[in-house]
């Protein structure tokens, strides 16, 4: 079992009482509603995070909201700064840090030494700040007693969210530093003799081996053998990890870094501890005196239950605190058309006709994929394909009531492109051959400035609402000595100063244009990605089964809107369409003029169904009702939002045409009306019945799908 102690009272110093009095006075006008009352209560709890209680020379910080509490201490005797505990306020479970733990939120190495939990520190200042989205930040500024560095540690919580976000900035004092290693997720907790399982999820890849968001559950060895997550652009796994014990008490972690990183977790039963450590691959980052090194942010959260609970806590926290704001409210995720069904064989005539049919079918976003420019890197319309100009097509799409999107490859250029003819030295030392292009190095300052200029030009010239970013391995490897980044630091530089900077700056300068992440598939699935993009592809047009598999795995770590699916199938039926409905944007790649009239009418009906429950999927709690989709079985996934449930149930050549669907997350005592997309039955069942005996589903075809709705009767 966990190292669990029961809830204890945290001391509240006179400073906090004075502060809370000021907060009460400042919020009196906000007490007119229950909502404001709850906000005030939360803020008072969060204000405890600045309770730097002075007990002699001791400093103690309690970072708390209504769901999670973390306690930090700067000890008087040792001058060491450390985390003491993480508390799940709902259950009272406490994850306790061993008294002799050396790990600290400040843990890194330079070319001259190491700063870690054994390094004496002194407090410069600490303060409580309100931050975006209703959050609270406890900022603690420390210096090592040798006056080599100043550290700004930000600890952030948001109302009703079960996670704590941690970020660190390091400033060398007096002289420059070469940062060689940093542990951006140093955590250690007592194991109390328990046994533990971990859960992680693969990314999408074809090379070196095909993977498609497979969840991987592993029993953590009690002998200290580490379980490792390798994340970032082109890496095997998503930037997420969950842990739970035999009593289903658990922790989850996510990290905000698009470059390659490794996070390891191990259970040493003999030493009675769980240890999490992390490392940025090939980090060699020079930092001048007085400049700032930004350590990748991460978060830790608590949960009670199964892996769906870990996923739900992660997803709601990500939406509340991290993810780019979704556009268009209830209209998002969009129903989309994308031109890749024609591959590069597109022109304005073909696209205008598809736009007409897309609008008639109810699609909301029209994306022109690769092939609109003469070649990758020459970012102007091909005059042969668009004699009237690409802006004319954009205007026509907008006149039909749809948004207009363009495919853009920021970090690649064809060898014959003008940019490489003029600047052959901008090429990365390693290239990835995306559609015959060679790779640019976005960590090189002239490259990223040029890419930014080009994408702003595209947005302005063609009135672009949506950028479909693509490319192969967006964080490049480059060891060139004639670039502005350090030769052996391309992983960090190409991420933080490269692709992340480009997208963030473009979004800042053109805030009405949103970005979709695609890295030749879903191969950069990190929580930094969530900051810059409103959605992400999962797998790359890999068919109905592949789409369900990708959605299944991606909706553990990430909000459902970050699982968009590309539908390449030309012949539509309910098995096909409903394989793509659940998740983020639903992207049609069909050649619409070639589809039979009955398929177009069917598509219109299915798009309407998608719109009818997309907000419930986006905002609800996801339940994976069956194991991962495979041929020969029935798979089912469900959402519950504000008491209403929707499930998509898919038969993929199972032996039996019958299946019993058992919903989850309902109220035992409520009565629900159950309806179906195809089945004419209307059932009245209690929540207990729906979750127990369940609903019999009968399929007509060997490949078939049904949508099930359960709405509570008004009380």
C-alpha angles and dihedrals in degrees: 000000000000125000090262126175125175122257112285132193115259115216116249114208128216089255090061092047090054091046092049090052089056091048092051091052092048092051102043090105089054095060096085093097137040089240093058090044090056090047090053093049090050093048091051089053091047090049087066085072087077092051092121089177111201110218098170101305094338119122118198126183122194112197108193149153130170093287110033136029128192125186124204129184138195100202120220098212098048101021087225122145117216148148113256105187149343116218129199098215093197095058102021091235114149126205102207125203112225112252092236096048113135095197119108134171084254107067123142145122133227132189088271105041151317132281114199145130092309094057114105112240138189127206117246097177144319131201144168119240136183112233138187122302093025096296132144127224127201106201116198119186116197139170128201110246089244088063094232098126143014118217129201111197117190119197113188136187134175129206115278093359119127098215142080120216118212128193132170134199120195124202120186113223122214099353141029122270135208107216108211103171138008131186102212093177108041108163133154129177137174113261098203093208095298133139122235143199128204130209127202136160131224124231125230120277142146097191133081084011134344112264128164115186096296112178112227121204115192134180105234111236112242088213095075097259104153126235109213134205114200108197143170137065109350094357125129102249144043117255094257139095134180131193131191138172133220090278090054093247109144156165131220132198136195131179135207107223127111094193123083116288140160127220118189130192125190138175117216103189093182091056090036098230146116113217129193120190134169142194138191111231116249096352115180105148121167115213122189121224109278094017124111131244112202113215112209110264122237139179137217125203139181129226142170118215139025132337091278087062090051089050094047093051090049094047097048091047091048092051092046098045116013119020124097110258112267115240127239101015112235092009091070133120090053130221101236143193119208126188098222090103083078091040106204095336096100135126137165095270094053093044096047091054092048090048091056093051093042091055091047090052091053100254114156107196127046115199125192105208132200114327103054093103125060089250140336109291096025096091102193128097118274102251092210092057096037109034089161091050130256090261089064090057091047091051091049092051090050091049088058090057097255132119119244124233135183134201112237131181108201101181104040136069134179114251089241095049119120093242093059094041087058098035112027089159091068091077117111116243088243121046129198102201099229103187090334095309125126124231126262120210109239091187087070107090098223090051096053092045090051093047090051091050091050096050092047089051091051092049093049099041096047102029092239120193097179134035116204099201115202140167142119116279100345094205103066131206110235129163098173115142094208094065127091094246121078109271094239097040104068095122094062096032096046089050107040098026095029128042094005093052093047095052095040092050093046090051091048093050096040104029094168092064115079129201133227117205117230123156097178082298133342097318101128101057104158136129090249085061088057090058094059105032134054093211143357136215115246107198124357111256091305099156136257100306092042091051092054091046092051093048091047094058099034093055092066098066101019137052109263093250087069091066105076119167132211113217111206098168115120098198114061130209134144093273090056101041096043091050086067102037103083117079133019129340114348108223121202115204094176122131092242099195089056095053119102115253092247090055091052091051090047090050090052091053093047092048088054090052090050091052090049095066107016093104090052090054092045096049102026138089112267121223121191097210097184136026120278113306115266137160114276098033143074117251129194137187127184143190130202119198124170090344096308121113133205123182131184112208119191130190113205104187095304117173093244126052089212129082134172112223115206113191125208139208097039131131110262095217101042123098117232134198108223120203135167139216093235110005110086093213120118111197132191111208139156121242088249091056093046092051096039119035088011134195123303111231119198120198125204098199135043087241108039142131138205133196116218124198124194115187122177116240112248111265 
